[in-house]
Amino acid sequence: MPTPGQDGAGAPVTIVLLAGRVKVPDRIGHHDYLAGCRLLAGLLEQTNGVRAVVVAEGWPADESLLQAARCVVVYAGGAHKSPLLATPERSATIERLAQAGVGLVMIHQAVSYPADRAAQAAAWIGGAHVAGHGARGHWPASHREFPAHPVTRGVAAWDSHDGWLREIRFVDGLRGVTPLVWSSRQRRDGREGGTDDVVAWAYERPHGGRAFCYTGLDGHAAWSAAGVRQLLVNGTLWAAGLPIPNGGAPCAIAASALSAYLTPRGSRRAWIGKLMRRGLRRLTAGRADRRAP
C-alpha cells in the first residue's frame, strides 16, 4: 500500500487546482481565484509527498494532467461561468474523473450550477447551489463549533464577513453528506443553522471518491483566518484520500505573506471608470425604457 501522501512506488500524490479567469480591472483580492489557488497549493505541499499544480484560466491545455490527479480543486465562477461547463467535452472529463473516484473540491461560486446541470453536479460533490434559486449574499457570521470529522481537525474558531452561497440542493436524504460549517443571516451562528444554512460539507460518493465544498472565500482576505486555511487544506487532502493528522494538516503561513499572492488588477482609476460607465449605461437604458410607449 502507498505511504501517506504518495501514490505507487514513492510517486507524489498530484492535486490539480483549476483557477478561474481573474477579472481585470477589479478590486484587489475580489474573486482572485488564481491567488487563492497559488496560496492553497503552497499550503498543501507542506504535507510530504503532495504535488500541487495550479492551472490558470480554468482548464489545462494538456488534459493528461487531470488524468494524473488524485484530486481536482476548482476555485472559479459558477453557473454559466463555470470552466467545467464551457464545453461538453470538459463536463464529460469531470464525469469520468468522478466515476473513477477522483476527489473534487469546489470553492465559492464553483458550487453553483444551472438548474439543468444541478443533479449531475450533486452526484459529483454531494449538492449544488442552483443559479437563480439558491440564496447568496454577504453577511457576518461566527464559526465556533464544528462536528467531529477529519476535515475539522485542528480548525480554530473564526469570525467572518464573507460572501456565501446557501440553500444548497443536496442529494436525497443527505446520503454521504456531512455538513461542516453553517452561516445563517438570521442566527449569525456558525454551528446551529439548519440545512439551508450549510456552507461547507464533505461528501463520500456511494461508488467511491470524495468531495469537499466551501462556499465562502469571496475575497482573498478570508484566507487570513487560520480556521479557514486549516479547513481548506484538510478538506482538500481528505478529498484526495489522504489521512489527516489529529491536529490537522500543516498549513502555516505568515500573515504578511498573504498579499504576495494577489493578482494585479489594473489601476483603481480604470476600475472606477469602468463602474461609472456601467452605471451610465444602466441609467441610459432605464430612461429609454421609460420613454418607450
Backbone as CSV, one residue per row, in Angstrom:
resi,resn,N_x,N_y,N_z,CA_x,CA_y,CA_z,C_x,C_y,C_z
1,MET,0.859,-1.195,0.000,0.000,0.000,0.000,0.890,1.238,0.000
2,PRO,0.515,2.303,-0.764,1.321,3.519,-0.780,1.409,4.153,0.601
3,THR,2.539,4.783,0.900,2.669,5.526,2.142,1.819,6.777,2.071
4,PRO,1.408,7.344,3.228,0.585,8.553,3.202,1.236,9.660,2.380
5,GLY,0.451,10.247,1.494,0.954,11.346,0.681,1.675,10.899,-0.559
6,GLN,1.603,9.577,-0.887,2.296,9.102,-2.071,1.445,8.097,-2.816
7,ASP,1.598,8.065,-4.131,0.964,7.079,-4.982,2.016,6.084,-5.432
8,GLY,1.650,4.823,-5.471,2.529,3.829,-6.058,3.889,3.783,-5.398
9,ALA,4.931,3.598,-6.210,6.300,3.418,-5.715,6.934,4.768,-5.391
10,GLY,6.430,5.424,-4.384,7.035,6.672,-3.946,6.686,7.890,-4.766
11,ALA,5.804,7.755,-5.750,5.430,8.916,-6.563,4.548,9.849,-5.747
12,PRO,4.686,11.152,-5.934,3.851,12.083,-5.165,2.387,12.009,-5.572
13,VAL,1.528,12.344,-4.640,0.102,12.483,-4.934,-0.095,13.839,-5.612
14,THR,-0.704,13.832,-6.771,-0.901,15.065,-7.532,-2.289,15.639,-7.280
15,ILE,-2.326,16.899,-6.900,-3.570,17.645,-6.752,-3.519,18.796,-7.741
16,VAL,-4.505,18.879,-8.604,-4.562,19.920,-9.634,-5.571,20.968,-9.204
17,LEU,-5.155,22.227,-9.222,-6.028,23.335,-8.832,-6.367,24.166,-10.062
18,LEU,-7.640,24.202,-10.420,-8.108,24.954,-11.573,-8.580,26.329,-11.111
19,ALA,-7.832,27.354,-11.468,-8.160,28.728,-11.090,-8.953,29.381,-12.213
20,GLY,-10.136,29.862,-11.910,-10.945,30.533,-12.918,-10.312,31.834,-13.374
21,ARG,-10.794,32.344,-14.465,-10.273,33.592,-15.021,-10.476,34.738,-14.035
22,VAL,-9.432,35.514,-13.823,-9.478,36.650,-12.906,-9.843,37.906,-13.696
23,LYS,-10.913,38.555,-13.286,-11.380,39.742,-13.999,-10.477,40.934,-13.715
24,VAL,-10.101,41.629,-14.779,-9.272,42.836,-14.658,-9.932,43.934,-15.486
25,PRO,-10.092,45.153,-14.948,-9.780,45.539,-13.567,-10.889,45.139,-12.611
26,ASP,-10.548,45.097,-11.338,-11.498,44.797,-10.280,-10.827,45.183,-8.965
27,ARG,-11.570,45.077,-7.874,-10.978,45.329,-6.571,-9.873,44.311,-6.303
28,ILE,-8.787,44.769,-5.748,-7.712,43.864,-5.383,-8.239,42.795,-4.431
29,GLY,-8.014,41.548,-4.768,-8.413,40.443,-3.908,-9.787,39.876,-4.178
30,HIS,-10.666,40.623,-4.859,-12.019,40.142,-5.103,-12.017,39.039,-6.161
31,HIS,-12.597,37.898,-5.813,-12.638,36.758,-6.734,-11.265,36.496,-7.367
32,ASP,-10.244,36.580,-6.535,-8.887,36.332,-7.039,-8.623,34.835,-6.975
33,TYR,-9.196,34.130,-7.935,-9.107,32.681,-7.962,-7.658,32.203,-8.109
34,LEU,-6.887,32.912,-8.903,-5.504,32.499,-9.125,-4.692,32.641,-7.842
35,ALA,-4.849,33.758,-7.139,-4.127,33.949,-5.885,-4.506,32.878,-4.875
36,GLY,-5.800,32.588,-4.776,-6.246,31.584,-3.823,-5.701,30.201,-4.137
37,CYS,-5.667,29.846,-5.414,-5.143,28.528,-5.800,-3.638,28.455,-5.555
38,ARG,-2.933,29.535,-5.846,-1.490,29.532,-5.603,-1.187,29.411,-4.109
39,LEU,-1.959,30.128,-3.304,-1.780,30.054,-1.858,-2.095,28.655,-1.350
40,LEU,-3.234,28.111,-1.760,-3.634,26.782,-1.303,-2.618,25.733,-1.743
41,ALA,-2.086,25.863,-2.951,-1.094,24.909,-3.436,0.128,24.881,-2.529
42,GLY,0.592,26.055,-2.143,1.743,26.121,-1.251,1.469,25.488,0.100
43,LEU,0.253,25.692,0.621,-0.112,25.101,1.901,-0.208,23.579,1.792
44,LEU,-0.766,23.084,0.695,-0.903,21.639,0.505,0.448,20.954,0.439
45,GLU,1.412,21.617,-0.171,2.724,20.997,-0.329,3.533,20.987,0.966
46,GLN,2.969,21.531,2.045,3.596,21.346,3.348,3.413,19.921,3.855
47,THR,2.502,19.172,3.237,2.339,17.750,3.539,3.286,16.962,2.644
48,ASN,4.120,16.147,3.240,5.097,15.376,2.484,4.420,14.503,1.429
49,GLY,5.015,14.480,0.247,4.519,13.608,-0.804,3.377,14.176,-1.615
50,VAL,3.036,15.443,-1.398,1.962,16.072,-2.166,2.554,17.025,-3.197
51,ARG,2.105,16.908,-4.418,2.483,17.798,-5.515,1.237,18.550,-5.955
52,ALA,1.245,19.859,-5.818,0.095,20.685,-6.179,0.417,21.490,-7.430
53,VAL,-0.430,21.390,-8.436,-0.208,22.055,-9.720,-1.338,23.039,-9.969
54,VAL,-1.006,24.309,-10.164,-2.007,25.348,-10.402,-2.154,25.588,-11.900
55,VAL,-3.394,25.619,-12.357,-3.715,25.869,-13.766,-4.525,27.157,-13.847
56,ALA,-4.036,28.145,-14.565,-4.760,29.401,-14.748,-5.803,29.262,-15.858
57,GLU,-6.738,30.187,-15.875,-7.780,30.251,-16.915,-8.716,29.049,-16.901
58,GLY,-8.754,28.299,-15.799,-9.810,27.328,-15.587,-9.660,25.941,-16.144
59,TRP,-8.699,25.738,-17.058,-8.611,24.396,-17.672,-7.219,24.204,-18.261
60,PRO,-6.627,23.012,-18.113,-5.276,22.796,-18.634,-5.259,22.622,-20.151
61,ALA,-4.198,23.100,-20.782,-4.029,22.898,-22.221,-3.837,21.421,-22.521
62,ASP,-3.193,20.701,-21.622,-2.963,19.269,-21.774,-3.776,18.539,-20.711
63,GLU,-4.878,17.910,-21.118,-5.782,17.270,-20.168,-5.174,16.040,-19.505
64,SER,-4.041,15.563,-19.996,-3.404,14.419,-19.349,-3.029,14.758,-17.904
65,LEU,-2.866,16.040,-17.623,-2.574,16.467,-16.255,-3.691,16.038,-15.311
66,LEU,-4.938,16.131,-15.783,-6.068,15.747,-14.946,-6.112,14.239,-14.722
67,GLN,-5.674,13.487,-15.700,-5.705,12.031,-15.564,-4.740,11.555,-14.489
68,ALA,-3.724,12.368,-14.189,-2.746,12.003,-13.163,-3.159,12.483,-11.782
69,ALA,-4.278,13.194,-11.678,-4.666,13.831,-10.418,-5.381,12.870,-9.490
70,ARG,-5.051,12.945,-8.214,-5.815,12.254,-7.176,-6.993,13.114,-6.739
71,CYS,-6.871,14.436,-6.942,-7.924,15.367,-6.555,-7.848,16.586,-7.466
72,VAL,-8.997,17.132,-7.814,-9.081,18.347,-8.624,-9.831,19.400,-7.824
73,VAL,-9.198,20.556,-7.661,-9.788,21.687,-6.943,-10.249,22.721,-7.962
74,VAL,-11.463,23.231,-7.801,-11.988,24.257,-8.703,-12.359,25.479,-7.873
75,TYR,-11.680,26.590,-8.129,-11.978,27.875,-7.488,-12.208,28.834,-8.641
76,ALA,-13.472,29.091,-8.937,-13.816,29.786,-10.180,-15.242,30.296,-10.111
77,GLY,-15.649,30.997,-11.157,-17.032,31.415,-11.273,-17.937,30.210,-11.442
78,GLY,-19.226,30.418,-11.179,-20.172,29.315,-11.278,-21.188,29.526,-12.370
79,ALA,-22.179,28.630,-12.405,-23.254,28.662,-13.397,-22.661,28.724,-14.805
80,HIS,-23.073,29.693,-15.615,-22.593,29.742,-16.997,-21.126,30.142,-17.091
81,LYS,-20.535,30.614,-15.977,-19.112,30.968,-15.973,-18.224,29.791,-15.579
82,SER,-18.813,28.671,-15.211,-18.023,27.547,-14.744,-17.114,27.021,-15.849
83,PRO,-15.814,26.887,-15.580,-14.929,26.327,-16.594,-15.221,24.862,-16.884
84,LEU,-15.920,24.191,-15.977,-16.250,22.780,-16.189,-17.355,22.593,-17.211
85,LEU,-18.135,23.635,-17.433,-19.278,23.545,-18.348,-19.033,24.260,-19.666
86,ALA,-17.814,24.733,-19.877,-17.527,25.517,-21.082,-17.731,24.711,-22.353
87,THR,-17.485,23.420,-22.303,-17.709,22.543,-23.455,-18.258,21.211,-22.947
88,PRO,-18.986,20.471,-23.788,-19.444,19.135,-23.378,-18.283,18.208,-23.054
89,GLU,-17.171,18.399,-23.729,-16.008,17.539,-23.502,-15.452,17.723,-22.090
90,ARG,-15.441,18.963,-21.610,-14.941,19.204,-20.252,-15.846,18.536,-19.221
91,SER,-17.146,18.688,-19.386,-18.079,18.056,-18.454,-17.909,16.544,-18.453
92,ALA,-17.706,15.984,-19.639,-17.514,14.543,-19.745,-16.241,14.110,-19.037
93,THR,-15.216,14.945,-19.093,-13.960,14.630,-18.410,-14.169,14.597,-16.905
94,ILE,-14.865,15.592,-16.361,-15.130,15.623,-14.918,-15.992,14.434,-14.509
95,GLU,-16.950,14.076,-15.352,-17.787,12.910,-15.063,-16.927,11.644,-14.980
96,ARG,-16.002,11.478,-15.911,-15.122,10.301,-15.886,-14.252,10.291,-14.631
97,LEU,-13.737,11.465,-14.251,-12.916,11.536,-13.057,-13.716,11.157,-11.810
98,ALA,-14.938,11.684,-11.718,-15.782,11.359,-10.571,-16.095,9.871,-10.528
99,GLN,-16.408,9.299,-11.680,-16.705,7.864,-11.738,-15.495,7.020,-11.358
100,ALA,-14.309,7.562,-11.619,-13.076,6.843,-11.287,-12.650,7.035,-9.835
101,GLY,-13.403,7.828,-9.072,-13.102,8.020,-7.662,-12.145,9.150,-7.360
102,VAL,-11.889,10.022,-8.339,-11.004,11.167,-8.110,-11.721,12.167,-7.210
103,GLY,-10.985,12.735,-6.262,-11.570,13.715,-5.366,-11.869,15.017,-6.080
104,LEU,-12.909,15.704,-5.625,-13.284,17.003,-6.187,-13.479,17.996,-5.042
105,VAL,-12.943,19.193,-5.214,-13.108,20.277,-4.251,-13.645,21.482,-4.999
106,MET,-14.718,22.059,-4.518,-15.319,23.233,-5.143,-15.337,24.370,-4.122
107,ILE,-14.814,25.528,-4.530,-14.703,26.672,-3.638,-15.509,27.848,-4.189
108,HIS,-16.262,28.487,-3.302,-17.067,29.669,-3.589,-18.050,29.398,-4.732
109,GLN,-18.074,30.215,-5.779,-19.101,30.089,-6.799,-18.991,28.820,-7.624
110,ALA,-17.903,28.098,-7.491,-17.758,26.837,-8.227,-18.816,25.817,-7.830
111,VAL,-19.503,26.009,-6.681,-20.563,25.086,-6.277,-21.875,25.388,-6.985
112,SER,-21.940,26.474,-7.779,-23.195,26.905,-8.397,-23.302,26.388,-9.828
113,TYR,-24.495,25.841,-10.165,-24.712,25.251,-11.485,-26.087,25.636,-12.017
114,PRO,-26.236,25.689,-13.331,-27.573,25.907,-13.892,-28.505,24.780,-13.472
115,ALA,-29.798,25.059,-13.458,-30.774,24.085,-12.970,-30.694,22.758,-13.705
116,ASP,-30.414,22.808,-15.014,-30.398,21.566,-15.777,-29.126,20.748,-15.573
117,ARG,-28.152,21.299,-14.829,-26.919,20.554,-14.550,-26.730,20.271,-13.065
118,ALA,-27.682,20.722,-12.258,-27.522,20.620,-10.806,-27.502,19.172,-10.323
119,ALA,-28.324,18.312,-10.894,-28.366,16.916,-10.448,-27.038,16.222,-10.726
120,GLN,-26.461,16.478,-11.891,-25.163,15.883,-12.195,-24.090,16.399,-11.248
121,ALA,-24.120,17.706,-10.981,-23.141,18.291,-10.068,-23.289,17.704,-8.669
122,ALA,-24.533,17.524,-8.211,-24.756,16.948,-6.890,-24.193,15.534,-6.805
123,ALA,-24.266,14.787,-7.892,-23.677,13.445,-7.906,-22.164,13.512,-7.792
124,TRP,-21.573,14.597,-8.289,-20.122,14.772,-8.186,-19.700,15.176,-6.776
125,ILE,-20.443,16.157,-6.197,-19.952,16.822,-4.979,-20.940,16.795,-3.814
126,GLY,-22.065,16.112,-3.945,-22.999,15.961,-2.841,-24.131,16.955,-2.797
127,GLY,-23.977,18.075,-3.472,-25.014,19.099,-3.507,-24.582,20.215,-4.429
128,ALA,-25.529,21.045,-4.823,-25.205,22.147,-5.728,-26.089,23.343,-5.406
129,HIS,-25.503,24.509,-5.531,-26.276,25.747,-5.478,-26.857,25.949,-6.867
130,VAL,-28.169,26.099,-6.939,-28.821,26.236,-8.239,-28.930,27.713,-8.587
131,ALA,-28.260,28.103,-9.647,-28.220,29.511,-10.045,-29.631,30.046,-10.247
132,GLY,-29.922,31.190,-9.637,-31.225,31.817,-9.755,-32.245,31.308,-8.759
133,HIS,-31.893,30.297,-7.968,-32.829,29.743,-6.991,-32.252,29.770,-5.578
134,GLY,-31.040,29.291,-5.398,-30.423,29.314,-4.085,-30.056,30.727,-3.658
135,ALA,-30.011,30.952,-2.339,-29.696,32.273,-1.807,-28.194,32.519,-1.840
136,ARG,-27.821,33.782,-1.902,-26.424,34.176,-1.855,-26.338,35.601,-1.331
137,GLY,-25.207,35.959,-0.750,-25.062,37.314,-0.228,-23.891,37.413,0.723
138,HIS,-23.725,38.608,1.288,-22.637,38.893,2.225,-23.239,39.211,3.583
139,TRP,-22.729,38.581,4.621,-23.153,38.901,5.972,-22.133,38.343,6.971
140,PRO,-22.128,38.889,8.190,-21.187,38.416,9.204,-21.661,37.108,9.819
141,ALA,-20.730,36.300,10.240,-21.054,35.054,10.926,-19.903,34.675,11.840
142,SER,-20.235,33.965,12.907,-19.231,33.447,13.833,-19.214,31.931,13.724
143,HIS,-18.033,31.379,13.642,-17.873,29.933,13.493,-17.107,29.440,14.714
144,ARG,-17.820,28.757,15.598,-17.252,28.420,16.902,-17.164,26.920,17.155
145,GLU,-18.090,26.144,16.621,-18.128,24.711,16.880,-18.248,23.965,15.565
146,PHE,-17.612,22.795,15.510,-17.601,22.004,14.285,-17.811,20.534,14.630
147,PRO,-18.504,19.809,13.790,-18.710,18.385,14.066,-17.396,17.613,13.963
148,ALA,-17.321,16.490,14.642,-16.126,15.650,14.584,-16.020,15.016,13.202
149,HIS,-14.936,15.335,12.507,-14.711,14.803,11.156,-13.244,15.066,10.839
150,PRO,-12.600,14.237,10.039,-11.198,14.512,9.685,-10.964,15.915,9.137
151,VAL,-11.928,16.461,8.407,-11.755,17.784,7.802,-11.716,18.892,8.850
152,THR,-12.355,18.683,9.996,-12.405,19.742,11.018,-11.292,19.617,12.067
153,ARG,-10.376,18.684,11.896,-9.307,18.517,12.878,-8.395,19.744,12.907
154,GLY,-8.217,20.292,14.077,-7.338,21.435,14.238,-7.907,22.756,13.762
155,VAL,-9.161,22.796,13.347,-9.761,24.023,12.829,-10.100,24.960,13.988
156,ALA,-9.510,26.140,13.976,-9.745,27.132,15.020,-10.989,27.957,14.691
157,ALA,-11.665,28.437,15.724,-12.836,29.296,15.531,-12.430,30.577,14.816
158,TRP,-13.371,31.128,14.038,-13.103,32.404,13.393,-14.411,33.164,13.167
159,ASP,-14.280,34.472,13.011,-15.396,35.337,12.629,-15.200,35.741,11.183
160,SER,-16.299,35.916,10.475,-16.184,36.254,9.058,-17.201,37.307,8.660
161,HIS,-16.884,37.998,7.598,-17.857,38.808,6.869,-17.592,38.502,5.402
162,ASP,-18.112,37.376,4.991,-17.750,36.799,3.698,-18.961,36.814,2.767
163,GLY,-18.719,36.424,1.529,-19.801,36.217,0.581,-20.103,34.731,0.505
164,TRP,-21.357,34.354,0.750,-21.732,32.944,0.866,-22.784,32.558,-0.176
165,LEU,-22.814,31.286,-0.489,-23.905,30.690,-1.255,-24.594,29.699,-0.331
166,ARG,-25.916,29.804,-0.218,-26.703,28.994,0.703,-27.804,28.271,-0.055
167,GLU,-28.640,27.566,0.727,-29.775,26.817,0.178,-29.300,25.847,-0.898
168,ILE,-28.340,25.049,-0.516,-27.780,24.042,-1.416,-28.786,22.911,-1.607
169,ARG,-28.907,22.436,-2.827,-29.752,21.263,-3.092,-28.873,20.020,-2.972
170,PHE,-29.024,19.334,-1.845,-28.207,18.163,-1.577,-28.826,16.906,-2.174
171,VAL,-28.015,15.868,-2.246,-28.521,14.574,-2.690,-29.596,14.115,-1.707
172,ASP,-30.469,13.228,-2.162,-31.595,12.784,-1.347,-31.137,12.266,0.010
173,GLY,-31.790,12.799,1.060,-31.501,12.349,2.399,-30.120,12.699,2.902
174,LEU,-29.415,13.574,2.203,-28.034,13.920,2.533,-27.155,12.671,2.638
175,ARG,-27.488,11.656,1.843,-26.731,10.414,1.903,-25.273,10.663,1.518
176,GLY,-24.374,10.373,2.427,-22.952,10.561,2.180,-22.458,11.954,2.484
177,VAL,-23.373,12.891,2.825,-23.011,14.282,3.080,-22.840,14.521,4.581
178,THR,-21.750,15.183,4.959,-21.556,15.628,6.334,-21.444,17.144,6.355
179,PRO,-22.471,17.867,6.821,-22.346,19.327,6.960,-21.235,19.660,7.947
180,LEU,-20.450,20.686,7.624,-19.303,21.041,8.453,-19.359,22.465,8.995
181,VAL,-19.895,23.405,8.206,-19.952,24.810,8.607,-21.308,25.367,8.201
182,TRP,-21.885,26.182,9.091,-23.161,26.831,8.821,-22.954,28.347,8.844
183,SER,-23.749,29.053,8.086,-23.691,30.511,8.127,-25.090,31.039,7.896
184,SER,-25.701,31.529,8.951,-27.091,31.970,8.875,-27.206,33.469,9.015
185,ARG,-27.904,34.084,8.085,-28.161,35.522,8.155,-28.958,35.861,9.424
186,GLN,-29.849,34.954,9.808,-30.679,35.238,10.970,-29.938,34.925,12.279
187,ARG,-29.380,33.740,12.392,-28.768,33.330,13.653,-27.361,33.891,13.804
188,ARG,-26.682,34.103,12.670,-25.276,34.509,12.695,-24.480,33.577,13.612
189,ASP,-24.798,32.315,13.512,-24.171,31.315,14.357,-23.601,30.239,13.447
190,GLY,-22.320,29.927,13.606,-21.670,29.000,12.699,-21.938,27.544,12.972
191,ARG,-22.801,27.195,13.922,-22.972,25.791,14.255,-24.423,25.320,14.224
192,GLU,-25.372,26.174,14.561,-26.717,25.693,14.829,-27.719,25.954,13.709
193,GLY,-27.254,26.343,12.557,-28.173,26.585,11.459,-28.767,25.286,10.931
194,GLY,-29.801,25.416,10.117,-30.420,24.256,9.506,-29.741,23.894,8.201
195,THR,-30.345,22.981,7.474,-29.763,22.510,6.218,-29.573,23.648,5.228
196,ASP,-30.507,24.593,5.192,-30.379,25.711,4.252,-29.179,26.595,4.554
197,ASP,-28.658,26.496,5.783,-27.543,27.346,6.196,-26.176,26.698,5.997
198,VAL,-26.143,25.480,5.504,-24.864,24.788,5.329,-24.057,25.483,4.233
199,VAL,-22.800,25.829,4.552,-21.940,26.484,3.571,-20.627,25.740,3.356
200,ALA,-20.445,24.615,4.051,-19.294,23.753,3.790,-19.693,22.333,4.151
201,TRP,-19.265,21.385,3.333,-19.627,19.993,3.601,-18.601,19.047,2.978
202,ALA,-18.597,17.824,3.528,-17.807,16.733,2.977,-18.779,15.716,2.385
203,TYR,-18.327,15.020,1.349,-19.215,14.076,0.670,-18.435,12.837,0.260
204,GLU,-19.030,11.689,0.536,-18.481,10.417,0.081,-19.450,9.809,-0.921
205,ARG,-19.011,9.681,-2.167,-19.872,9.136,-3.208,-20.171,7.668,-2.936
206,PRO,-21.384,7.227,-3.280,-21.760,5.838,-2.966,-20.882,4.801,-3.655
207,HIS,-20.290,5.152,-4.777,-19.473,4.182,-5.516,-17.983,4.506,-5.435
208,GLY,-17.617,5.360,-4.478,-16.216,5.666,-4.259,-15.851,7.072,-4.672
209,GLY,-14.923,7.662,-3.950,-14.498,9.025,-4.230,-15.112,9.999,-3.244
210,ARG,-14.401,11.101,-3.012,-14.820,12.089,-2.036,-14.880,13.477,-2.649
211,ALA,-15.596,14.352,-1.965,-15.648,15.766,-2.366,-15.712,16.623,-1.119
212,PHE,-15.193,17.830,-1.250,-15.276,18.824,-0.186,-15.652,20.148,-0.828
213,CYS,-16.588,20.864,-0.212,-17.052,22.131,-0.773,-17.106,23.196,0.304
214,TYR,-16.738,24.413,-0.092,-16.765,25.568,0.802,-17.240,26.757,-0.013
215,THR,-18.365,27.365,0.383,-18.962,28.385,-0.474,-18.493,29.798,-0.161
216,GLY,-17.649,29.970,0.861,-17.095,31.288,1.171,-15.895,31.609,0.298
217,LEU,-15.019,32.482,0.791,-13.824,32.929,0.069,-14.177,33.807,-1.124
218,ASP,-15.107,34.722,-0.893,-15.420,35.719,-1.915,-14.215,36.617,-2.192
219,GLY,-13.415,36.872,-1.161,-12.245,37.731,-1.307,-11.030,37.094,-0.667
220,HIS,-9.853,37.523,-1.111,-8.600,36.943,-0.641,-8.388,37.157,0.849
221,ALA,-8.971,38.204,1.407,-8.793,38.498,2.825,-9.304,37.372,3.714
222,ALA,-10.239,36.560,3.215,-10.778,35.467,4.027,-9.702,34.449,4.399
223,TRP,-8.641,34.377,3.595,-7.556,33.443,3.900,-6.800,33.836,5.162
224,SER,-6.989,35.049,5.658,-6.261,35.488,6.849,-6.695,34.736,8.093
225,ALA,-7.870,34.106,8.068,-8.346,33.328,9.213,-7.687,31.953,9.210
226,ALA,-6.995,31.627,10.291,-6.316,30.331,10.371,-7.301,29.177,10.231
227,GLY,-8.516,29.355,10.771,-9.518,28.302,10.665,-9.917,28.016,9.237
228,VAL,-10.007,29.063,8.421,-10.342,28.881,7.002,-9.241,28.099,6.295
229,ARG,-7.999,28.506,6.533,-6.882,27.815,5.880,-6.828,26.346,6.296
230,GLN,-7.011,26.089,7.589,-6.965,24.706,8.059,-8.076,23.868,7.435
231,LEU,-9.271,24.436,7.383,-10.409,23.718,6.819,-10.179,23.386,5.345
232,LEU,-9.684,24.363,4.586,-9.480,24.149,3.154,-8.363,23.149,2.883
233,VAL,-7.295,23.200,3.663,-6.199,22.242,3.477,-6.648,20.841,3.873
234,ASN,-7.250,20.721,5.057,-7.755,19.414,5.478,-8.741,18.850,4.463
235,GLY,-9.680,19.695,4.021,-10.717,19.225,3.107,-10.155,18.737,1.789
236,THR,-9.164,19.439,1.280,-8.578,19.043,0.005,-7.796,17.740,0.138
237,LEU,-6.996,17.627,1.195,-6.237,16.394,1.396,-7.168,15.211,1.649
238,TRP,-8.235,15.451,2.404,-9.217,14.388,2.659,-9.883,13.943,1.355
239,ALA,-10.250,14.921,0.515,-10.869,14.572,-0.763,-9.912,13.768,-1.631
240,ALA,-8.616,14.000,-1.456,-7.606,13.238,-2.205,-7.375,11.855,-1.610
241,GLY,-8.060,11.560,-0.514,-7.930,10.246,0.099,-6.772,10.117,1.055
242,LEU,-6.207,11.230,1.484,-5.058,11.205,2.378,-5.490,11.311,3.838
243,PRO,-4.728,10.723,4.744,-5.066,10.812,6.165,-4.803,12.206,6.706
244,ILE,-5.625,12.634,7.655,-5.470,13.947,8.270,-4.985,13.747,9.702
245,PRO,-3.868,14.358,10.079,-3.377,14.229,11.459,-4.417,14.723,12.462
246,ASN,-4.317,14.228,13.692,-5.289,14.602,14.722,-5.347,16.111,14.941
247,GLY,-4.219,16.783,14.813,-4.202,18.226,14.999,-4.393,19.011,13.721
248,GLY,-4.723,18.324,12.639,-4.874,18.981,11.346,-3.594,18.918,10.532
249,ALA,-3.715,19.053,9.230,-2.557,19.035,8.340,-1.771,20.333,8.482
250,PRO,-0.470,20.310,8.215,0.312,21.550,8.311,-0.169,22.583,7.300
251,CYS,-0.255,23.834,7.754,-0.713,24.903,6.851,-0.269,26.265,7.383
252,ALA,0.952,26.334,7.868,1.445,27.573,8.467,1.846,28.574,7.392
253,ILE,1.535,29.844,7.637,1.965,30.921,6.750,1.921,32.234,7.540
254,ALA,2.883,33.084,7.301,2.893,34.382,7.958,1.800,35.260,7.364
255,ALA,1.106,35.992,8.219,0.035,36.868,7.742,0.563,37.865,6.715
256,SER,1.788,38.309,6.888,2.369,39.292,5.967,2.603,38.723,4.585
257,ALA,2.602,37.374,4.461,2.882,36.744,3.166,1.642,36.608,2.294
258,LEU,0.456,36.784,2.869,-0.771,36.559,2.105,-0.882,37.479,0.898
259,SER,-0.489,38.739,1.054,-0.646,39.709,-0.024,0.280,39.427,-1.199
260,ALA,1.332,38.635,-0.973,2.275,38.341,-2.055,1.625,37.530,-3.170
261,TYR,0.503,36.886,-2.891,-0.160,36.044,-3.886,-1.148,36.819,-4.759
262,LEU,-1.463,38.044,-4.389,-2.513,38.789,-5.077,-2.198,39.031,-6.543
263,THR,-3.228,38.948,-7.358,-3.108,39.216,-8.783,-3.272,40.711,-9.037
264,PRO,-2.367,41.356,-9.773,-2.560,42.775,-10.119,-3.868,42.953,-10.880
265,ARG,-4.603,44.005,-10.537,-5.934,44.169,-11.131,-6.095,45.468,-11.903
266,GLY,-5.005,46.111,-12.319,-5.132,47.377,-13.024,-5.282,48.519,-12.044
267,SER,-5.299,49.726,-12.562,-5.349,50.903,-11.700,-6.748,51.088,-11.115
268,ARG,-6.802,51.696,-9.935,-8.088,51.997,-9.312,-8.870,52.972,-10.178
269,ARG,-8.164,53.901,-10.848,-8.850,54.864,-11.712,-9.580,54.135,-12.838
270,ALA,-8.899,53.136,-13.427,-9.536,52.386,-14.516,-10.744,51.616,-14.001
271,TRP,-10.607,51.039,-12.793,-11.717,50.268,-12.241,-12.912,51.172,-11.941
272,ILE,-12.662,52.333,-11.336,-13.750,53.265,-11.029,-14.396,53.763,-12.317
273,GLY,-13.565,54.042,-13.325,-14.109,54.488,-14.603,-15.023,53.456,-15.222
274,LYS,-14.641,52.184,-15.105,-15.483,51.123,-15.652,-16.822,51.066,-14.932
275,LEU,-16.809,51.205,-13.596,-18.055,51.194,-12.842,-18.946,52.371,-13.224
276,MET,-18.323,53.537,-13.429,-19.108,54.710,-13.803,-19.733,54.531,-15.186
277,ARG,-18.982,53.966,-16.115,-19.533,53.725,-17.459,-20.668,52.718,-17.405
278,ARG,-20.504,51.696,-16.569,-21.557,50.695,-16.440,-22.820,51.331,-15.877
279,GLY,-22.656,52.178,-14.844,-23.801,52.855,-14.256,-24.489,53.773,-15.242
280,LEU,-23.688,54.469,-16.080,-24.255,55.355,-17.078,-25.063,54.572,-18.105
281,ARG,-24.553,53.407,-18.510,-25.298,52.585,-19.475,-26.631,52.143,-18.895
282,ARG,-26.617,51.739,-17.613,-27.862,51.303,-16.982,-28.843,52.456,-16.863
283,LEU,-28.336,53.648,-16.507,-29.204,54.813,-16.391,-29.808,55.169,-17.743
284,THR,-28.996,55.144,-18.790,-29.471,55.452,-20.133,-30.520,54.458,-20.582
285,ALA,-30.258,53.154,-20.292,-31.213,52.104,-20.682,-32.538,52.303,-19.932
286,GLY,-32.451,52.699,-18.651,-33.664,52.919,-17.881,-34.495,54.060,-18.422
287,ARG,-33.815,55.150,-18.843,-34.543,56.261,-19.435,-35.205,55.865,-20.733
288,ALA,-34.500,55.062,-21.534,-35.062,54.611,-22.807,-36.314,53.776,-22.568
289,ASP,-36.271,52.918,-21.530,-37.434,52.067,-21.214,-38.612,52.936,-20.818
290,ARG,-38.352,54.001,-20.042,-39.461,54.853,-19.601,-40.072,55.633,-20.753
291,ARG,-39.234,55.959,-21.772,-39.765,56.699,-22.932,-40.524,55.812,-23.890
292,ALA,-40.267,54.504,-23.819,-40.906,53.589,-24.766,-42.412,53.583,-24.537
293,PRO,-43.205,53.515,-25.640,-44.673,53.504,-25.488,-45.152,52.222,-24.839
